[in-house]
Amino acid sequence: MVSFLFYTILFILVVNFIFERWLDYLNTTKWSLKLPVELEGIYSEEKFRMSMEYEKTKHRFGMVSESLSFVIILIVFALGGFGWLDSLVRSHVNNPILVTLFYFAILGLLTEVFSLPFKWYNTFKIEEKFGFNKSSLSLFFIDQFKGLAIGTVIGGSLLYLIVWIYLIAGHLFWIYALLVIGSFSIFMLLFYSSVIVPLFNKQNPLPEGELKEAITQFSRKAGFQLDKIFVIDGSKRSSKANAYFTGLGSKKRIVLYDTLINDLDINEIVAVLAHEIGHYKKHHVFLGLFTSLLTTTIMLYVFSLVSDNPVFAKVLGSDVPGFHLAMISFGILYSPLSLIFGMGMNLLSRLNEYQADRFAGEEFGGKFLISALKKLSVSNLTNLAPHPLYVFFHYSHPTLLQRLKNLTEIS
């Protein structure tokens, strides 16, 4: 049984890597040196060439980083590295909860150390080369430290609760773990922007003026009470523009990146916000939370059926069963099902984006959103012609051309 499971995990790791690289290759077949006819009027020849170079640079970087990660994981798995780390932790700690916490803490730290040079290169070489990076070296490392600290505190607390529940509830732990994860998800939905974001960025209320008045007028017209509109200083890290809606009830707020305000005119900004309001009016926030918890429920339930099987530890090179080792083995074995769920959630997300676009087009004006989407795509050097299969598996948003076609039909 151990041998069968070992080769099954090995097969999944290899097939997943090959499949992802195949999808990446398909995307390269859509590259062109000449501006496609359907992109005329959106990209200039110069901007199109720059966007293609940006895609090629990211592709080469991704191939190197992903291949190296794959080789390391394969070597660690094949040589029993996961089991060796378990033995090392157990030689210093006996409490099963602490074993799990220290195990993932060490694993997470090693992963962070490995990924740090790639993050640095992506920020200060690739993003800088194409004019996107605005972050300083000190800010970059401060961000990494903050992210690691927050992840350790929040992730460690959640993991402690889940392992504690597992030890006292046995196979029924999935019910209580779901309650913990669900509560945390709702908490983050309500307070992420007011608790976590300020640790990285400044958020100031949108000042009085023509823009705020235009947003307020549209919100009233759409029957959407919006009291909290914030501007975030995204420009201190990147020139890329964005906006997002977060929260529920009295905690809902819309956050505009200062780069978005600089890049778009007032009607275009309101159109982008109308799209975000459309997500709320169409209940996409609740739908996203429900589907996320549904897939989590399935995963936790299946895991509860096999979590105490000692074979999950043995296949990783350990003779002592452990919750953390079962999580790693199960996570790999479960990945094909995760891929299917991910495809379904991406499909749902793309449908939601179409609905939000239509809401903005019908309630405010499709031409303004079309103009905004074009400007944002050009300034962000978005790949406007990805391969359809790559879009199907990985895109949570429709492509720009798909969104423009959808908006044109209602304009």
KEKE-3310 file (N, C-alpha, C; in steps of 0.2 Angstrom, whole numbers, plus 5000, padded with zeros to 4 digits):
npx = (5004:5010:5020:5011:5004:5015:5020:5008:5007:5019:5016:5005:5011:5021:5013:5004:5014:5018:5006:5003:5014:5012:5000:5006:5014:5004:4999:5010:5009:5000:5007:5012:5021:5015:5002:4987:4971:4959:4964:4967:4965:4965:4977:4992:5005:5017:5015:5009:5019:5027:5019:5019:5033:5033:5025:5033:5044:5039:5035:5047:5053:5044:5045:5058:5057:5046:5050:5062:5056:5048:5058:5065:5054:5051:5063:5064:5053:5055:5067:5063:5062:5052:5048:5060:5061:5050:5055:5065:5059:5051:5061:5063:5051:5036:5022:5008:5001:5010:5020:5015:5013:5027:5032:5026:5029:5043:5044:5037:5045:5057:5052:5049:5061:5067:5059:5060:5072:5066:5055:5061:5068:5057:5051:5061:5067:5060:5046:5051:5058:5048:5042:5033:5036:5037:5042:5053:5069:5070:5056:5051:5057:5052:5039:5039:5043:5032:5022:5025:5025:5012:5006:5011:5005:4991:4989:4995:4987:4975:4978:4982:4970:4962:4970:4969:4955:4954:4961:4952:4940:4940:4934:4924:4929:4929:4917:4917:4929:4926:4917:4925:4934:4924:4919:4931:4933:4921:4924:4936:4931:4923:4932:4945:4949:4950:4958:4969:4974:4978:4990:4999:4997:4991:4975:4964:4949:4940:4942:4931:4923:4922:4923:4919:4906:4900:4901:4893:4881:4878:4878:4866:4857:4857:4852:4860:4868:4881:4893:4907:4921:4936:4953:4968:4985:4992:5002:5014:5020:5017:5013:5002:4984:4969:4954:4943:4929:4923:4918:4902:4885:4885:4898:4903:4914:4921:4936:4948:4962:4975:4982:4972:4964:4972:4974:4961:4947:4933:4920:4924:4930:4918:4911:4919:4917:4904:4903:4909:4900:4889:4893:4890:4876:4871:4873:4885:4895:4891:4888:4901:4907:4899:4901:4915:4915:4908:4916:4927:4921:4918:4932:4937:4928:4931:4945:4944:4940:4951:4962:4968:4975:4990:4997:4999:5009:5020:5022:5029:5040:5040:5038:5029:5013:5005:4996:5000:5008:4999:4991:4999:5002:4988:4984:4992:4986:4973:4974:4970:4956:4954:4958:4948:4937:4942:4942:4928:4925:4932:4925:4912:4916:4919:4907:4901:4908:4904:4890:4892:4898:4887:4878:4884:4885:4871:4866:4874:4882:4889:4899:4908:4913:4919:4929:4936:4941:4949:4959:4965:4969:4979:4988:4992:4998:4991:4989:4980:4976:4976:4978:4963:4961:4970:4964:4952:4956:4963:4959:4950:4943:4935:4943:4949:4943:4932:4925:4922:4915:4903:4899:4897:4886:4875:4876)
npy = (4994:5006:5008:5009:5021:5030:5030:5034:5048:5053:5052:5061:5073:5074:5074:5085:5095:5094:5096:5110:5116:5113:5121:5133:5133:5133:5146:5153:5150:5159:5171:5185:5195:5205:5217:5210:5211:5212:5219:5231:5249:5247:5243:5251:5249:5250:5248:5236:5227:5229:5223:5210:5207:5208:5198:5187:5188:5186:5173:5166:5168:5162:5148:5145:5147:5139:5126:5124:5124:5112:5102:5102:5099:5086:5080:5081:5074:5061:5057:5056:5068:5075:5066:5066:5079:5078:5069:5076:5087:5080:5075:5086:5090:5085:5086:5084:5094:5105:5099:5098:5112:5117:5110:5114:5128:5128:5122:5132:5143:5139:5138:5151:5157:5151:5156:5170:5176:5175:5182:5195:5196:5196:5208:5219:5217:5212:5219:5231:5234:5235:5247:5246:5244:5252:5251:5252:5245:5243:5244:5233:5222:5224:5222:5209:5203:5208:5201:5188:5187:5190:5180:5169:5172:5172:5160:5151:5151:5147:5134:5128:5128:5119:5107:5104:5103:5091:5082:5080:5077:5068:5059:5067:5079:5088:5095:5104:5110:5116:5126:5134:5138:5144:5155:5162:5166:5174:5184:5189:5194:5205:5213:5213:5224:5234:5230:5222:5227:5241:5238:5238:5248:5265:5271:5283:5293:5296:5312:5327:5333:5333:5320:5312:5317:5313:5299:5297:5301:5291:5280:5282:5282:5269:5263:5259:5260:5269:5273:5273:5277:5274:5279:5271:5270:5264:5267:5268:5256:5250:5254:5250:5250:5248:5243:5239:5230:5227:5219:5218:5223:5236:5237:5237:5243:5253:5253:5263:5263:5275:5276:5272:5283:5293:5288:5287:5295:5305:5299:5286:5281:5280:5271:5260:5258:5256:5243:5236:5238:5231:5218:5217:5220:5209:5199:5192:5192:5184:5172:5169:5166:5156:5145:5144:5139:5128:5119:5118:5111:5099:5095:5094:5084:5073:5072:5069:5056:5049:5053:5048:5037:5028:5026:5037:5044:5035:5035:5047:5045:5043:5034:5037:5042:5057:5072:5083:5077:5069:5079:5084:5073:5070:5082:5083:5071:5075:5085:5084:5084:5096:5104:5102:5108:5121:5125:5125:5136:5146:5147:5151:5163:5170:5171:5179:5191:5195:5198:5208:5218:5220:5225:5238:5243:5245:5252:5264:5266:5258:5263:5270:5261:5252:5261:5263:5250:5247:5257:5253:5240:5243:5251:5242:5232:5221:5204:5202:5192:5178:5160:5150:5139:5141:5151:5145:5137:5145:5158:5170:5180:5186:5188:5204:5207:5198:5204:5216:5213:5208:5220:5228:5223:5228:5241)
npz = (5000:5004:4994:4983:4985:4986:4973:4967:4972:4967:4953:4952:4956:4945:4933:4936:4935:4922:4915:4919:4913:4900:4897:4899:4888:4878:4879:4873:4860:4855:4855:4845:4833:4826:4828:4832:4822:4830:4841:4837:4840:4853:4858:4854:4841:4847:4861:4861:4857:4868:4878:4874:4875:4889:4893:4888:4896:4909:4907:4904:4916:4925:4921:4925:4939:4943:4938:4946:4958:4957:4955:4967:4977:4972:4974:4989:4992:4987:4993:5006:5014:5020:5030:5037:5043:5051:5061:5066:5072:5081:5090:5098:5103:5110:5112:5102:5096:5096:5089:5076:5074:5075:5065:5053:5054:5052:5039:5032:5034:5027:5015:5012:5013:5001:4991:4992:4984:4971:4972:4974:4962:4953:4957:4957:4945:4934:4935:4937:4926:4916:4921:4931:4945:4960:4973:4986:4991:5005:5009:5002:5009:5022:5020:5017:5029:5037:5031:5034:5048:5051:5044:5051:5064:5062:5054:5062:5074:5069:5064:5076:5083:5075:5075:5088:5090:5081:5089:5099:5094:5084:5070:5068:5068:5057:5056:5066:5063:5051:5056:5062:5052:5043:5052:5053:5039:5037:5046:5041:5029:5034:5041:5035:5027:5036:5046:5042:5030:5033:5040:5029:5020:5018:5021:5016:5018:5004:4998:4999:4984:4966:4961:4972:4974:4962:4963:4974:4970:4960:4968:4976:4966:4961:4972:4983:4998:5002:5012:5015:5007:5001:4998:4993:4995:4984:4975:4980:4979:4967:4949:4944:4942:4952:4960:4973:4981:4997:5012:5022:5025:5037:5037:5024:5011:4998:4990:4982:4972:4972:4960:4951:4951:4946:4933:4926:4920:4928:4925:4921:4932:4940:4933:4935:4948:4948:4943:4953:4963:4957:4959:4973:4972:4965:4973:4973:4982:4993:4987:4982:4995:5000:4990:4992:5005:5003:4995:5004:5014:5008:5006:5019:5025:5017:5020:5034:5034:5031:5038:5050:5045:5045:5034:5027:5034:5033:5019:5017:5023:5037:5053:5062:5064:5060:5061:5053:5043:5037:5032:5022:5013:5009:5004:4992:4985:4984:4975:4961:4962:4968:4957:4948:4956:4956:4943:4941:4951:4945:4933:4938:4943:4932:4926:4935:4934:4921:4924:4933:4925:4916:4924:4927:4915:4911:4922:4923:4911:4897:4889:4896:4905:4896:4890:4902:4905:4894:4895:4907:4904:4895:4902:4911:4904:4900:4894:4880:4872:4877:4877:4874:4882:4893:4898:4902:4913:4922:4923:4932:4928:4913:4897:4891:4878:4878:4888:4882:4871:4878:4884:4873:4868:4876:4875)
capx = (5000:5014:5023:5006:5003:5021:5020:5003:5009:5024:5013:5001:5016:5024:5007:5002:5019:5018:5000:5004:5019:5008:4996:5010:5016:4999:4999:5015:5007:4996:5011:5013:5025:5011:4996:4981:4966:4954:4967:4968:4961:4966:4984:4996:5010:5023:5012:5008:5026:5029:5015:5022:5039:5031:5022:5038:5049:5036:5035:5053:5054:5040:5047:5064:5055:5042:5054:5066:5052:5046:5063:5066:5049:5052:5069:5063:5048:5058:5072:5060:5064:5046:5049:5066:5059:5046:5059:5069:5054:5049:5067:5063:5044:5032:5015:5006:4999:5016:5024:5012:5015:5034:5034:5024:5033:5050:5042:5035:5051:5061:5048:5049:5068:5068:5055:5062:5075:5062:5050:5065:5069:5051:5049:5066:5070:5054:5042:5055:5060:5043:5040:5028:5038:5038:5044:5060:5071:5068:5049:5050:5059:5047:5032:5040:5043:5025:5018:5027:5023:5004:5004:5012:5001:4984:4989:4997:4981:4970:4981:4982:4963:4960:4973:4966:4948:4955:4963:4947:4933:4941:4932:4919:4932:4928:4911:4920:4934:4922:4914:4931:4936:4919:4919:4937:4931:4917:4928:4941:4927:4921:4937:4951:4952:4951:4963:4975:4977:4982:4997:5004:4995:4987:4969:4961:4943:4940:4940:4925:4924:4918:4923:4915:4899:4898:4900:4887:4875:4877:4876:4859:4852:4857:4849:4866:4870:4889:4896:4914:4925:4943:4959:4974:4992:4995:5007:5021:5023:5016:5010:4996:4978:4964:4949:4939:4923:4924:4913:4895:4881:4888:4906:4905:4917:4925:4943:4951:4969:4977:4984:4966:4961:4976:4974:4955:4943:4928:4915:4927:4930:4912:4909:4922:4914:4897:4905:4910:4893:4886:4895:4886:4869:4870:4874:4891:4899:4888:4889:4908:4908:4895:4905:4921:4914:4906:4922:4930:4917:4920:4939:4937:4925:4935:4951:4942:4939:4957:4967:4972:4978:4997:5001:5000:5015:5025:5024:5033:5046:5040:5035:5025:5007:5004:4991:5004:5010:4992:4989:5003:5000:4981:4984:4994:4982:4967:4975:4966:4949:4955:4959:4941:4934:4945:4939:4921:4924:4934:4919:4907:4918:4919:4900:4899:4911:4899:4884:4893:4899:4881:4875:4887:4883:4864:4865:4878:4884:4894:4904:4913:4917:4923:4935:4941:4944:4954:4965:4968:4973:4985:4993:4995:5001:4988:4989:4973:4975:4978:4975:4956:4962:4973:4959:4947:4959:4966:4957:4944:4940:4935:4948:4946:4939:4926:4921:4920:4909:4898:4897:4894:4879:4870:4877)
capy = (5000:5012:5009:5011:5028:5033:5031:5038:5054:5055:5052:5067:5078:5075:5075:5092:5100:5094:5099:5117:5119:5113:5126:5139:5133:5135:5153:5155:5150:5165:5177:5188:5201:5210:5218:5207:5215:5213:5223:5238:5253:5246:5244:5254:5244:5250:5245:5228:5224:5229:5218:5203:5206:5207:5191:5182:5189:5182:5166:5163:5168:5156:5142:5143:5146:5133:5120:5123:5122:5105:5098:5102:5095:5079:5077:5080:5068:5054:5055:5056:5074:5077:5062:5068:5085:5076:5066:5082:5091:5076:5074:5091:5092:5079:5088:5083:5101:5108:5095:5101:5120:5118:5107:5119:5134:5127:5121:5138:5147:5136:5140:5158:5158:5149:5160:5177:5178:5175:5188:5200:5197:5198:5215:5224:5216:5212:5224:5238:5235:5238:5253:5245:5244:5259:5249:5253:5238:5242:5243:5226:5217:5226:5219:5201:5202:5209:5195:5182:5188:5190:5173:5165:5173:5170:5153:5147:5151:5143:5127:5126:5126:5114:5101:5103:5100:5085:5077:5078:5076:5062:5059:5073:5086:5092:5099:5110:5114:5120:5131:5139:5141:5148:5161:5166:5169:5180:5189:5193:5198:5211:5217:5213:5231:5239:5227:5219:5232:5247:5236:5238:5254:5270:5272:5289:5294:5300:5319:5330:5335:5331:5313:5309:5318:5308:5292:5297:5301:5285:5275:5283:5280:5262:5260:5256:5265:5269:5279:5272:5277:5276:5279:5268:5273:5258:5269:5267:5249:5248:5259:5246:5252:5243:5245:5233:5231:5222:5220:5217:5227:5242:5236:5237:5249:5253:5256:5265:5264:5282:5275:5272:5290:5296:5285:5287:5301:5304:5294:5280:5278:5279:5265:5254:5257:5253:5236:5233:5238:5226:5212:5216:5219:5203:5194:5188:5191:5179:5167:5167:5164:5149:5140:5142:5135:5121:5115:5117:5106:5092:5093:5092:5078:5067:5071:5066:5049:5045:5057:5044:5031:5028:5025:5044:5046:5031:5037:5053:5043:5043:5028:5040:5045:5064:5076:5087:5072:5067:5085:5085:5068:5071:5088:5081:5067:5079:5091:5083:5086:5104:5107:5102:5113:5127:5126:5127:5142:5151:5148:5155:5170:5174:5173:5185:5197:5197:5201:5215:5222:5222:5230:5244:5246:5246:5257:5270:5267:5254:5266:5272:5255:5250:5265:5262:5243:5248:5261:5249:5235:5245:5253:5236:5228:5214:5199:5203:5186:5172:5154:5149:5133:5144:5155:5141:5134:5149:5165:5171:5186:5185:5192:5210:5206:5195:5209:5222:5211:5208:5227:5231:5221:5231:5249)
capz = (5000:5004:4987:4978:4987:4984:4966:4965:4973:4962:4947:4952:4955:4938:4929:4937:4933:4914:4913:4919:4908:4893:4897:4898:4881:4873:4879:4869:4853:4854:4854:4839:4832:4823:4831:4829:4820:4835:4846:4834:4843:4860:4859:4848:4839:4852:4867:4860:4857:4875:4881:4872:4879:4896:4894:4887:4901:4914:4905:4905:4924:4928:4919:4929:4946:4944:4937:4951:4964:4956:4956:4975:4980:4970:4978:4996:4993:4985:4998:5013:5017:5025:5036:5041:5046:5057:5066:5069:5076:5087:5094:5103:5105:5111:5111:5095:5093:5095:5083:5070:5073:5073:5058:5047:5054:5049:5032:5029:5034:5022:5008:5012:5011:4995:4987:4993:4979:4966:4973:4973:4955:4950:4959:4955:4938:4929:4936:4937:4919:4912:4923:4936:4952:4964:4979:4988:4994:5012:5009:5000:5015:5027:5018:5018:5036:5040:5029:5037:5054:5051:5042:5057:5070:5060:5052:5068:5078:5066:5064:5083:5085:5071:5077:5095:5088:5078:5094:5104:5091:5080:5063:5068:5068:5051:5057:5070:5059:5046:5059:5063:5045:5041:5056:5051:5033:5038:5050:5036:5024:5037:5044:5032:5024:5041:5051:5039:5025:5036:5041:5024:5016:5021:5018:5018:5015:4998:5000:4995:4977:4960:4961:4977:4972:4956:4966:4979:4966:4957:4973:4977:4960:4961:4978:4986:5003:5002:5016:5016:5001:5003:4993:4996:4992:4980:4970:4983:4977:4959:4945:4942:4945:4954:4965:4975:4986:5003:5018:5022:5029:5039:5036:5017:5009:4992:4990:4976:4972:4970:4953:4947:4951:4941:4926:4923:4922:4933:4923:4920:4939:4943:4930:4938:4955:4947:4942:4960:4967:4954:4963:4979:4971:4962:4978:4972:4989:4997:4982:4983:5002:5000:4986:4995:5011:5001:4993:5010:5018:5005:5007:5026:5026:5014:5024:5041:5033:5030:5042:5055:5042:5046:5028:5025:5037:5030:5012:5018:5027:5045:5056:5067:5061:5062:5057:5048:5038:5033:5028:5016:5008:5007:4999:4985:4982:4983:4970:4955:4964:4969:4950:4946:4959:4954:4936:4943:4954:4940:4928:4941:4944:4925:4925:4939:4931:4915:4927:4936:4919:4913:4929:4927:4908:4911:4927:4922:4904:4895:4885:4901:4907:4890:4890:4908:4904:4889:4898:4913:4901:4891:4907:4915:4899:4900:4889:4878:4868:4880:4874:4877:4887:4898:4902:4905:4919:4926:4923:4936:4925:4906:4894:4889:4872:4880:4892:4878:4867:4882:4885:4867:4866:4879:4874)
cpx = (5004:5017:5018:5005:5009:5021:5014:5004:5014:5021:5009:5006:5019:5018:5005:5007:5019:5012:5001:5009:5016:5004:5000:5012:5011:4998:5004:5013:5003:5000:5012:5017:5021:5004:4990:4975:4961:4957:4968:4963:4961:4973:4987:5002:5015:5021:5011:5014:5028:5025:5017:5028:5038:5029:5028:5043:5046:5036:5041:5055:5050:5042:5053:5061:5051:5046:5059:5062:5050:5052:5065:5061:5050:5058:5067:5058:5051:5063:5069:5061:5058:5047:5055:5065:5055:5050:5063:5065:5052:5055:5067:5057:5040:5025:5013:5004:5005:5021:5021:5014:5022:5035:5032:5027:5040:5049:5041:5041:5056:5058:5049:5056:5070:5065:5057:5066:5071:5057:5054:5066:5063:5049:5054:5069:5065:5050:5045:5057:5054:5039:5034:5030:5040:5041:5051:5062:5069:5060:5048:5052:5054:5041:5033:5040:5036:5021:5019:5025:5015:5002:5005:5007:4994:4984:4991:4991:4976:4972:4980:4974:4960:4963:4970:4959:4949:4957:4957:4940:4934:4938:4927:4922:4931:4922:4914:4925:4931:4919:4919:4933:4930:4918:4925:4936:4927:4920:4932:4937:4925:4926:4944:4954:4953:4956:4969:4978:4981:4989:5002:5003:4991:4981:4965:4954:4943:4938:4934:4927:4920:4917:4918:4907:4896:4897:4894:4881:4873:4874:4868:4855:4852:4854:4854:4869:4878:4891:4904:4917:4932:4948:4965:4980:4995:5001:5014:5024:5022:5012:5003:4990:4973:4959:4945:4934:4924:4919:4906:4892:4885:4895:4908:4909:4920:4931:4946:4958:4971:4979:4978:4963:4965:4976:4967:4951:4937:4923:4918:4928:4923:4909:4913:4919:4907:4898:4905:4904:4889:4887:4890:4878:4867:4871:4880:4896:4897:4889:4896:4909:4905:4899:4912:4920:4912:4912:4926:4927:4918:4927:4940:4934:4929:4942:4950:4941:4946:4963:4971:4975:4986:5001:5003:5007:5021:5027:5029:5039:5046:5036:5029:5019:5007:4999:4994:5006:5004:4990:4993:5002:4993:4981:4986:4989:4975:4967:4971:4958:4949:4955:4952:4937:4936:4942:4932:4920:4927:4928:4914:4909:4918:4912:4898:4902:4906:4893:4886:4895:4892:4877:4878:4885:4876:4863:4868:4880:4890:4900:4910:4917:4921:4930:4939:4944:4950:4960:4969:4972:4979:4990:4996:4998:4998:4988:4982:4972:4978:4975:4968:4957:4965:4968:4954:4950:4961:4963:4950:4940:4940:4940:4944:4941:4933:4922:4918:4915:4903:4895:4894:4887:4873:4871:4873)
cpy = (5006:5013:5012:5019:5032:5035:5035:5046:5057:5056:5059:5073:5080:5077:5083:5097:5100:5097:5107:5120:5118:5119:5133:5139:5135:5142:5156:5155:5155:5172:5179:5194:5207:5211:5215:5212:5217:5218:5230:5243:5253:5247:5247:5248:5244:5246:5238:5225:5224:5224:5211:5202:5205:5200:5186:5182:5185:5175:5163:5162:5162:5149:5140:5142:5140:5126:5119:5121:5114:5100:5097:5098:5088:5076:5076:5074:5061:5052:5055:5062:5076:5073:5064:5074:5083:5073:5071:5085:5086:5074:5080:5093:5085:5080:5087:5090:5105:5105:5098:5108:5121:5115:5112:5126:5133:5126:5128:5143:5145:5138:5147:5160:5156:5154:5167:5179:5179:5181:5195:5201:5199:5206:5220:5223:5216:5218:5231:5239:5237:5244:5252:5246:5251:5257:5250:5246:5238:5241:5235:5221:5218:5222:5211:5199:5203:5203:5189:5182:5187:5183:5168:5165:5170:5162:5149:5146:5146:5136:5124:5124:5120:5107:5099:5100:5093:5080:5075:5076:5070:5064:5065:5079:5090:5096:5105:5114:5119:5126:5137:5142:5146:5155:5165:5170:5175:5186:5193:5197:5205:5215:5217:5220:5235:5237:5225:5224:5238:5245:5237:5245:5259:5270:5278:5290:5298:5307:5322:5333:5332:5324:5310:5311:5314:5301:5292:5297:5295:5280:5276:5281:5273:5259:5256:5261:5264:5275:5279:5271:5279:5276:5276:5270:5267:5260:5269:5260:5248:5254:5256:5249:5247:5247:5239:5235:5225:5224:5218:5222:5234:5242:5237:5244:5248:5256:5257:5266:5271:5281:5275:5279:5294:5294:5286:5294:5300:5298:5287:5277:5276:5272:5259:5253:5254:5245:5233:5233:5233:5219:5211:5216:5213:5197:5189:5187:5185:5172:5164:5164:5157:5144:5139:5138:5128:5117:5114:5111:5099:5090:5091:5086:5072:5066:5068:5058:5045:5048:5053:5038:5032:5028:5032:5047:5042:5033:5043:5051:5043:5037:5031:5044:5052:5068:5080:5083:5070:5073:5085:5080:5069:5077:5087:5076:5070:5084:5090:5086:5094:5107:5108:5108:5120:5129:5129:5134:5148:5153:5152:5162:5174:5176:5179:5191:5200:5201:5208:5220:5225:5227:5237:5247:5248:5252:5264:5271:5263:5257:5268:5267:5252:5254:5264:5255:5243:5251:5256:5243:5237:5247:5247:5231:5221:5210:5199:5197:5180:5166:5152:5144:5136:5148:5151:5138:5139:5156:5166:5177:5184:5189:5199:5210:5203:5200:5214:5220:5210:5215:5230:5229:5224:5239:5252)
cpz = (5000:4997:4982:4979:4985:4977:4963:4966:4968:4955:4947:4952:4948:4933:4929:4934:4925:4912:4913:4914:4901:4892:4896:4891:4876:4873:4874:4862:4851:4853:4847:4838:4829:4827:4828:4827:4826:4841:4843:4838:4851:4862:4853:4847:4845:4859:4867:4860:4864:4879:4880:4875:4886:4897:4893:4893:4907:4913:4906:4913:4927:4927:4923:4936:4947:4943:4943:4957:4963:4957:4964:4978:4978:4974:4985:4997:4992:4990:5005:5017:5022:5031:5041:5045:5052:5062:5070:5074:5083:5092:5099:5106:5105:5110:5104:5092:5091:5089:5077:5069:5071:5066:5052:5048:5051:5041:5029:5029:5028:5015:5007:5010:5004:4990:4987:4987:4972:4966:4972:4966:4951:4951:4956:4948:4933:4929:4935:4929:4915:4916:4929:4944:4955:4971:4980:4991:5001:5013:5007:5006:5021:5026:5019:5025:5039:5038:5032:5044:5055:5049:5048:5063:5068:5058:5058:5073:5075:5066:5071:5085:5081:5073:5084:5094:5086:5084:5099:5101:5086:5073:5063:5068:5062:5052:5061:5067:5054:5049:5061:5057:5043:5045:5054:5044:5033:5041:5045:5031:5027:5039:5040:5030:5030:5046:5048:5034:5028:5039:5036:5020:5020:5017:5020:5015:5009:4999:4996:4989:4972:4960:4966:4976:4967:4959:4970:4975:4963:4962:4975:4972:4960:4967:4982:4991:5004:5006:5017:5009:5002:4997:4996:4992:4989:4976:4974:4982:4970:4956:4943:4946:4947:4959:4967:4981:4991:5008:5017:5027:5030:5038:5029:5015:5002:4992:4983:4976:4969:4962:4948:4946:4946:4934:4923:4925:4926:4931:4922:4927:4942:4939:4933:4945:4954:4946:4949:4964:4964:4957:4969:4977:4968:4967:4977:4978:4993:4993:4983:4990:5002:4996:4989:5001:5009:4999:4999:5014:5015:5006:5015:5028:5023:5018:5031:5040:5033:5034:5047:5052:5042:5039:5025:5028:5034:5023:5012:5021:5034:5047:5061:5064:5064:5058:5052:5042:5034:5029:5021:5011:5005:5002:4992:4982:4980:4977:4964:4956:4965:4962:4947:4949:4957:4948:4937:4946:4949:4935:4931:4942:4938:4924:4929:4937:4925:4918:4930:4930:4916:4918:4928:4920:4908:4916:4926:4915:4902:4892:4890:4904:4902:4890:4896:4907:4899:4892:4903:4909:4898:4896:4911:4910:4899:4894:4886:4874:4871:4876:4878:4883:4894:4902:4905:4912:4924:4927:4927:4933:4917:4903:4892:4883:4873:4883:4887:4874:4871:4883:4879:4866:4870:4879:4869)
residu = (MET:VAL:SER:PHE:LEU:PHE:TYR:THR:ILE:LEU:PHE:ILE:LEU:VAL:VAL:ASN:PHE:ILE:PHE:GLU:ARG:TRP:LEU:ASP:TYR:LEU:ASN:THR:THR:LYS:TRP:SER:LEU:LYS:LEU:PRO:VAL:GLU:LEU:GLU:GLY:ILE:TYR:SER:GLU:GLU:LYS:PHE:ARG:MET:SER:MET:GLU:TYR:GLU:LYS:THR:LYS:HIS:ARG:PHE:GLY:MET:VAL:SER:GLU:SER:LEU:SER:PHE:VAL:ILE:ILE:LEU:ILE:VAL:PHE:ALA:LEU:GLY:GLY:PHE:GLY:TRP:LEU:ASP:SER:LEU:VAL:ARG:SER:HIS:VAL:ASN:ASN:PRO:ILE:LEU:VAL:THR:LEU:PHE:TYR:PHE:ALA:ILE:LEU:GLY:LEU:LEU:THR:GLU:VAL:PHE:SER:LEU:PRO:PHE:LYS:TRP:TYR:ASN:THR:PHE:LYS:ILE:GLU:GLU:LYS:PHE:GLY:PHE:ASN:LYS:SER:SER:LEU:SER:LEU:PHE:PHE:ILE:ASP:GLN:PHE:LYS:GLY:LEU:ALA:ILE:GLY:THR:VAL:ILE:GLY:GLY:SER:LEU:LEU:TYR:LEU:ILE:VAL:TRP:ILE:TYR:LEU:ILE:ALA:GLY:HIS:LEU:PHE:TRP:ILE:TYR:ALA:LEU:LEU:VAL:ILE:GLY:SER:PHE:SER:ILE:PHE:MET:LEU:LEU:PHE:TYR:SER:SER:VAL:ILE:VAL:PRO:LEU:PHE:ASN:LYS:GLN:ASN:PRO:LEU:PRO:GLU:GLY:GLU:LEU:LYS:GLU:ALA:ILE:THR:GLN:PHE:SER:ARG:LYS:ALA:GLY:PHE:GLN:LEU:ASP:LYS:ILE:PHE:VAL:ILE:ASP:GLY:SER:LYS:ARG:SER:SER:LYS:ALA:ASN:ALA:TYR:PHE:THR:GLY:LEU:GLY:SER:LYS:LYS:ARG:ILE:VAL:LEU:TYR:ASP:THR:LEU:ILE:ASN:ASP:LEU:ASP:ILE:ASN:GLU:ILE:VAL:ALA:VAL:LEU:ALA:HIS:GLU:ILE:GLY:HIS:TYR:LYS:LYS:HIS:HIS:VAL:PHE:LEU:GLY:LEU:PHE:THR:SER:LEU:LEU:THR:THR:THR:ILE:MET:LEU:TYR:VAL:PHE:SER:LEU:VAL:SER:ASP:ASN:PRO:VAL:PHE:ALA:LYS:VAL:LEU:GLY:SER:ASP:VAL:PRO:GLY:PHE:HIS:LEU:ALA:MET:ILE:SER:PHE:GLY:ILE:LEU:TYR:SER:PRO:LEU:SER:LEU:ILE:PHE:GLY:MET:GLY:MET:ASN:LEU:LEU:SER:ARG:LEU:ASN:GLU:TYR:GLN:ALA:ASP:ARG:PHE:ALA:GLY:GLU:GLU:PHE:GLY:GLY:LYS:PHE:LEU:ILE:SER:ALA:LEU:LYS:LYS:LEU:SER:VAL:SER:ASN:LEU:THR:ASN:LEU:ALA:PRO:HIS:PRO:LEU:TYR:VAL:PHE:PHE:HIS:TYR:SER:HIS:PRO:THR:LEU:LEU:GLN:ARG:LEU:LYS:ASN:LEU:THR:GLU:ILE:SER)
# end
